[in-house]
Each structure stands twice: as structure tokens, then as C-alpha cells.
């Protein structure tokens, strides 16, 4: 299948992937698809209203599957004149489809991890924004032929330091409503993901940046990292959360169609209590009861003006 891919979609640069590189990409694509299908199945085994973490994982794996299908088909790349030429080659394939994948998946991986902490939504969103900046800087730098590409590399690394600070510094100090088991699991997962994030810029410097390794070597390096940051990371993380009470996260759906199937605090049709986790503002807590506050009876009607016990204001007639 690899040969047919390169024959039907000829490489558009002097330095490009080989048939062996395309074979590797097809193998990664197969792993991503199988992992995605397994995650979809696992998602539907969860009670409705408790599927957020699994559904984020499905989005990540679906996006990665499409990206690797494109790269295995030798699509989604553009030729760029390399700053450092190797041999008699002047242009190199730059895979913009990979950056589209990362633009979607990296913030979601961070969201998947940080939702288990007690960080506020503003802290989580800012961390996701820094991930977007990191990916955009990598893409723009890869598309620049001059030395100015390293300026984007430095800017991207600066945002990476912010992400590391949140993952390794700010996150572990937050309040984990789900307990110490989640905290210890978060510390291991955040350290694991932080290590992988360190290896991506090194790969960039050796491939798109310095043009040291071949595009096939680039595909092998990035493919291993994407497998470790995708299926491996997600399945291990979700397996560690399988027995944690979902209501402790404060992420139970507010829709009655989902809450009726949820478990723990906040679950149940018409329950007026609702779980308020560290990341969510409590809805309806402290508000006046309306329609009997889930008791199934309507609130008593106000007494007519002038009736005994009715409050008469200064403007009453």
C-alpha cells in the first residue's frame, strides 16, 4: 500500500519520505484507528453524564487517525527551502497536516489532565491557549526558510515553560476534590506528559529546523511520540480514573437527559442539589426554590392582595 501511495501522490520536495516511511505511517494510522474504536466502545459502557474524559479522548484519537491517514498517503505536506541543505537537496517536505492535528489534540490532552485538578477554568483555558501558541509557532517556524525560524522556536519554547509550570507547579498544589488517589495519579501523568513535551522541540530542531534527520526519520520520531502521548497516555489515565466517583469532579451534566443516568452527587432527574466541584460554579445553590425545588409539587401561589397575611407595600392600592 505504501508504494501505491507514493505513486499516486508523488513527493513534492527534494527530501521526502520513503516507501518505508509511508509503511510506518500506515502502521501508526492502524494503531490510532483501533485505539479510537476501542475508546468509543469504552465510552458507551460509561453511564450517560459521566463520559466527558472518554469523549475528549475520542476527539484526540479521531483527529490523530485522520492526520496519519493523510501523511501515510503522502498528502498534507508542502515543499520548503531548507536553511541547511543536505547533499544535493534544497527543499524539504513540511507536514502542515501534523500541526493541524497538534492544534486540536495538544490543548485537549492538557484539558483531559487538568480537569482532574482544582485549577480554575481561567487557569485551564490559559494553559490551553499557550498550547495553541506553541503549535502555531512551530508551524510558522517550519514554513520559514531563513534563520528567523529560530525566533519562532524560542517563542514556542517560552510558552512551553508556562505549560510546564502549570502541569508541574501550579496543578499539584491545587485542591483535588476527588482525593489523594487522583492527586498521585495526576503527578505521575503530568510528569510523563511533560517529558514527552520536552522531546517534541528536540525532534523539531533535528527535522524541520536543522534538517539533520530525513523526513522518514522525522516520521518515526514523531510517530513514537504521538503514540505515547495519544493512545498510551489516554488509556493509562482513564484506567486510573475508572473507579473515581465522577461527581467529585463537579463535571456532571446539567441537562436532565444526562443527569438522569449519572452517578454520585448531582445525578438524578430533577435533583436540586447538584454537585459543585472545584472547577464549576454551583448552579442554583443558594437560589430560592422554584417549582417545589425538585419535590414534584408546585410552589404555593402568592396570596392575593388584600387577603389576610398578604404583604402590602407602599405602592399597593
Residue pairs with C-beta under 8 A, 6 or more apart in sequence:
1 23
1 26
2 19
2 20
2 22
2 23
2 26
2 72
3 19
5 22
5 26
5 72
5 73
5 74
6 17
6 19
6 22
6 74
9 73
9 74
9 75
10 74
11 17
11 74
11 93
12 77
12 78
12 79
12 93
13 77
13 79
13 80
13 91
13 92
13 93
14 79
14 88
14 89
14 90
14 91
14 92
15 82
15 86
15 89
15 91
15 92
15 93
15 211
15 214
15 215
16 74
16 77
16 92
16 93
16 215
17 25
17 74
17 93
17 215
17 216
17 219
18 214
18 216
20 216
21 215
21 216
21 219
21 220
22 72
22 74
24 216
24 219
24 220
24 223
25 68
25 71
25 72
25 219
25 223
26 72
28 68
28 72
28 223
28 226
28 227
29 65
29 68
29 69
29 72
31 227
31 231
32 61
32 64
32 65
32 68
32 227
32 230
32 231
33 65
35 61
35 230
35 231
35 234
35 235
36 58
36 61
36 62
36 64
36 65
39 54
39 57
39 58
39 61
39 234
39 235
40 58
42 54
42 238
43 51
43 54
43 55
43 57
43 58
46 54
47 261
47 262
47 263
48 253
48 257
48 258
48 260
48 261
48 262
49 246
49 252
49 253
49 258
49 259
49 260
49 261
49 262
49 263
49 267
50 246
50 252
50 261
50 262
50 263
52 115
52 251
53 112
53 115
53 237
53 238
53 241
54 238
56 108
56 111
56 112
57 112
57 234
57 238
59 104
59 105
59 108
60 104
60 105
60 108
60 109
60 112
60 230
60 234
61 230
61 231
61 234
63 101
63 104
63 105
64 101
64 105
64 226
64 230
66 101
67 76
67 97
67 98
67 100
67 101
68 223
68 226
70 76
70 97
71 77
71 95
71 97
71 98
71 219
75 97
76 95
76 96
76 97
76 98
76 100
77 93
77 94
77 95
77 96
77 97
78 93
78 94
78 96
78 143
79 91
79 92
79 93
79 94
80 91
80 92
80 94
80 142
80 143
80 145
81 90
81 91
81 145
82 89
82 90
82 91
82 92
82 145
82 211
83 145
83 146
83 147
83 149
83 209
83 210
83 211
84 210
84 211
84 212
85 211
86 211
92 208
92 211
92 215
93 215
94 142
94 143
94 208
96 139
96 142
96 143
98 222
99 135
99 136
99 138
99 139
99 142
101 226
102 135
102 138
103 132
103 135
103 136
105 230
106 131
106 132
106 134
106 135
107 128
107 129
107 131
107 132
109 193
109 229
109 233
109 234
110 124
110 127
110 128
110 131
110 163
110 167
110 193
111 124
111 128
112 234
112 237
113 167
113 171
113 186
113 189
113 190
113 193
113 237
114 123
114 124
114 127
114 166
114 167
114 171
115 124
115 249
115 251
115 279
116 176
116 178
116 182
116 185
116 186
116 241
116 249
117 171
117 172
117 174
117 176
117 186
117 278
118 174
118 175
118 176
118 177
118 278
118 279
119 166
119 170
119 171
119 174
119 278
119 279
120 279
121 279
121 280
123 166
123 170
124 279
127 162
127 163
127 166
127 167
130 159
130 160
130 162
130 163
131 159
131 163
133 155
133 156
133 159
134 156
134 159
134 160
134 163
137 152
137 153
137 155
137 156
137 159
138 152
138 153
138 156
138 204
138 208
140 152
141 149
141 150
141 151
141 152
141 153
141 156
141 204
141 208
141 209
142 149
142 204
142 208
142 209
144 152
149 209
150 209
153 201
153 204
153 205
153 209
156 201
157 201
160 197
160 201
163 194
163 197
164 194
164 197
167 190
167 193
167 194
168 190
168 191
168 194
171 186
171 190
172 183
172 186
172 187
172 190
174 278
175 278
176 182
176 183
176 186
177 248
177 249
177 250
177 277
177 278
178 244
178 245
178 248
178 249
179 244
179 248
181 244
182 241
182 244
185 237
185 240
185 241
189 233
189 236
189 237
189 240
192 233
193 229
193 233
196 225
196 228
196 229
196 233
199 225
200 222
200 225
203 218
203 221
203 222
203 225
205 212
206 212
206 213
206 218
206 221
207 213
207 215
207 217
207 218
207 221
207 222
208 218
213 221
245 263
245 264
245 265
246 252
246 262
246 263
246 264
247 262
247 263
247 264
247 265
247 266
247 267
247 275
247 277
248 264
248 265
248 275
248 277
249 277
249 279
250 266
250 275
250 276
250 277
250 278
250 279
250 280
251 277
251 279
251 280
252 258
252 259
252 262
252 264
252 265
252 266
252 267
252 274
252 275
253 259
253 262
254 274
254 283
256 269
256 270
259 266
259 267
259 268
259 269
259 271
260 267
260 268
260 269
261 267
262 268
264 275
265 273
265 274
265 275
266 273
266 274
266 275
270 294
270 296
271 294
272 284
272 289
272 293
272 294
274 282
274 283
274 284
274 285
276 282
276 283
276 285
289 299
290 299
291 298
291 299
292 298
292 299
302 310
303 309
303 310
304 310
305 312
305 316
305 317
306 312
